[in-house]
């Protein structure tokens, strides 16, 4: 390791909060510190990232922030590729103050411009082939990084019957879920996605809810682990996040709201099952949006009540930003489910 030290490990550890009798939340300050540290540790140990070296990655926000924190204290140079639809001015300032160089591509469609970001990243690698690329979407170290979290869950909670989490790269849900299922064979895993994300068969399109969903398919998403998939629009996610804060004083971001919405529904349906929901980041980044009433009135359809249950589908169907839908995935491959099923 280079630099003066490292990001304190206490930053990675979530608070385990009991929301209901049978519902626990793992509340992370910044969950992506787990894979950022683990991936860089493995790269340094293998000699793929040398002292004073450089790192490049494509990011929608939180993994980039985790990398910026980690590379800053270890003395590495960092280049981040993102889209103008993903990067807000306060986050950009934080990244640049940590020493990261940003390449921002235009995203007129609002879908995240993932393909364009990857093209630009590869141009960076062509110019500087010695640069290390963590490849968060396809690097299995992303999943394996959650081993310490899975172990801590078993120590603090004991048996887990259902795991709920959002999916972007697939690392947190599939990493944690795969390990927990080794211990609890009947574990139910619920994946939380959003509208216009390709992860579970929707056609790509504009996504207002960030921090989950994707416009490319990552290798770290293991569809055969998933029992149910829930697509949550931005409106119910926002409403659920604010309810989480109002009722439990748990101050989290909108992706956490989407996950908490699904977890609370499952916990009500299965009162004898212990449900754990992963809440990936705190709400400080969203004080001027999600927690700002003046900003929210500009969102079409706001305000909304927190829905009690999803619309259950028999096949993949696109929906709107005010919707919450669910499909029994039944641990099947993506191609098996999507064959002849998707309609817009």
GIHU-V351686 format. One record per backbone hydrogen bond with DSSP energy under -1.0 kcal/mol. NH is the residue of the N-H (numbers start at 0). CO is the residue of the C=O. E is the energy in kcal/mol with one decimal. If there is no record, write none. Layout:
NH;CO;E / NH;CO;E
//
This chain:
4;72;-1.3 / 10;7;-1.9 / 11;8;-1.4 / 14;26;-2.4 / 16;24;-2.9 / 18;22;-1.8 / 19;22;-1.7 / 22;19;-1.1 / 23;274;-2.8 / 24;16;-3.1 / 25;276;-2.8 / 26;14;-3.2 / 27;278;-2.6 / 30;279;-2.7 / 32;29;-1.8 / 33;30;-2.1 / 35;31;-2.1 / 36;32;-2.4 / 37;33;-2.1 / 38;34;-2.9 / 39;35;-1.9 / 40;36;-2.7 / 41;37;-2.4 / 42;38;-2.2 / 43;39;-2.6 / 44;40;-2.5 / 45;41;-1.9 / 46;43;-1.1 / 47;42;-2.2 / 48;42;-1.2 / 52;49;-2.3 / 54;76;-2.8 / 55;131;-2.3 / 56;78;-1.8 / 58;80;-2.3 / 64;60;-2.2 / 65;61;-2.3 / 66;62;-2.6 / 67;63;-2.6 / 68;64;-2.4 / 69;65;-2.2 / 70;66;-3.2 / 71;67;-1.8 / 72;68;-1.6 / 73;69;-1.3 / 74;70;-1.1 / 75;70;-2.3 / 76;52;-2.4 / 78;54;-2.6 / 79;100;-3.0 / 80;56;-2.7 / 81;102;-2.5 / 83;104;-2.4 / 85;82;-1.7 / 86;82;-1.3 / 91;87;-2.5 / 92;88;-2.4 / 93;89;-2.0 / 94;90;-2.6 / 95;91;-2.6 / 96;92;-2.6 / 97;93;-1.2 / 98;95;-1.4 / 99;94;-2.2 / 100;77;-2.7 / 102;79;-2.8 / 104;81;-2.6 / 116;112;-2.4 / 117;113;-2.4 / 118;114;-2.0 / 119;115;-2.1 / 120;116;-2.5 / 121;117;-2.2 / 122;118;-1.3 / 123;119;-1.7 / 124;120;-2.0 / 125;121;-1.9 / 126;122;-1.8 / 127;123;-2.1 / 130;127;-2.2 / 131;53;-2.8 / 137;134;-1.0 / 138;134;-2.6 / 141;138;-2.1 / 143;139;-2.4 / 144;140;-1.5 / 145;142;-1.9 / 146;143;-1.7 / 149;145;-2.5 / 150;146;-2.2 / 151;147;-2.1 / 152;148;-2.2 / 153;149;-1.8 / 154;150;-1.7 / 155;151;-2.3 / 156;152;-3.1 / 157;152;-1.1 / 160;273;-2.4 / 161;273;-1.8 / 162;187;-2.9 / 163;275;-2.5 / 164;189;-1.8 / 166;191;-2.0 / 173;169;-1.6 / 174;170;-2.0 / 175;171;-2.2 / 176;172;-2.7 / 177;173;-2.0 / 178;174;-1.7 / 179;175;-2.6 / 180;176;-2.3 / 183;179;-3.1 / 186;183;-2.2 / 187;160;-2.6 / 189;162;-2.8 / 190;227;-2.7 / 191;164;-2.1 / 192;229;-3.5 / 196;193;-1.0 / 197;213;-2.4 / 200;197;-1.6 / 201;196;-1.0 / 204;195;-1.5 / 206;109;-2.4 / 212;166;-3.2 / 219;136;-2.2 / 220;217;-1.2 / 224;221;-2.1 / 225;222;-1.7 / 226;188;-2.5 / 227;188;-1.4 / 228;326;-2.3 / 229;190;-2.8 / 230;324;-2.5 / 231;192;-2.4 / 232;322;-2.7 / 234;320;-2.1 / 236;232;-1.6 / 237;233;-2.6 / 238;234;-2.4 / 239;235;-2.3 / 240;236;-2.1 / 241;237;-2.2 / 242;238;-2.0 / 243;239;-2.3 / 244;240;-1.7 / 245;241;-2.5 / 246;242;-3.0 / 247;243;-1.8 / 248;244;-1.7 / 249;243;-1.3 / 251;249;-1.0 / 252;280;-2.2 / 256;252;-1.4 / 257;253;-2.0 / 258;254;-2.1 / 259;255;-2.8 / 260;256;-2.1 / 261;257;-1.6 / 262;258;-2.5 / 263;259;-2.5 / 264;260;-1.6 / 265;261;-2.2 / 266;262;-2.6 / 267;263;-1.9 / 268;264;-1.8 / 269;265;-2.1 / 272;269;-1.8 / 274;21;-2.9 / 275;161;-2.7 / 276;23;-2.3 / 277;163;-2.5 / 278;25;-2.7 / 281;28;-1.4 / 282;250;-1.6 / 285;282;-1.6 / 286;283;-1.2 / 288;285;-1.1 / 290;285;-2.1 / 291;288;-2.0 / 295;291;-2.3 / 296;292;-1.5 / 297;294;-1.5 / 298;295;-2.2 / 301;298;-2.2 / 310;323;-2.4 / 312;325;-3.4 / 317;342;-1.4 / 322;319;-1.6 / 324;230;-2.3 / 325;310;-2.4 / 326;228;-2.3 / 328;226;-1.5 / 329;226;-2.5 / 330;225;-2.9 / 336;332;-1.6 / 337;333;-2.7 / 338;334;-1.4 / 340;337;-2.1
//
